[in-house]
Amino acid sequence: MTALVLAALLNLSPGIQLADNVESRHVALSEARLPLVFVSSDELRPSIDAMTREQLAAELRRLEDTRPSLVGPIVLLSVGAVLAIPGAALIAIGVGNLGGTSFVEVLMIAGGAMLTITGVVLVLVGGIMLAVRLVRRGGHAADVDEVRMRIDVLDQTLPTPAAPAPELVPPPPPPPPRANLVVPGGLRTVMTF
């Protein structure tokens, strides 16, 4: 019961909420000499149907940047299991040798209990965070698929660039002049191209 209360309190703490927030907070720099543009998740975005292809590409990049990660919950689950299993083994060894109730046996039971409780709390928090992130990733994947589908629709409906109009093509250059050679006795054509 204590582990559940600790897990609930840990999940409500501001540090976990901050670590669990996957919305990106970054500064976008541009090539032109403009002031920095702060991008936040609170700014209004137009509907996907009203976006241009460039806006859709930017939205797709934003969605890929803010994809919920599974690394944190998996690490919590792993560390919790690594702590809980040896802790349970220490408790079992301490209880098995409880005949003499020596100080070492009591320390083994107390240390094993601390390791087991810590491991169980980490496993619970990691499991809850993993479930939440998997649900978020499902919704996120649907958003990414919708943007990609809209980009594909725009790519299919955009007109292909037309060939230049014939009147805009310049005429070919005139042929070179004939080579004439002046010799004593008159003008005579020596060679033509």
Buried (B, 14 or more C-beta within 10 A) or exposed (E): EEBEEBBEEBBEEEEBEEEBEBEEEEEEEEEEEEEEEEBEEEEEEEEBEEBEEEBBEBBBEBBEEBBBEEEBBBEBBEBBBEBBEBBBBBBEBBEEBEEEEEEEBEEBBEBBBEBBBBBBBBBBBBBBBBEBBEEBBEEBEEBBEBBEEBBEEEEEEEEEEEEEEEEEEEEEEEEEEEEEEEEEEEEEEEEEE
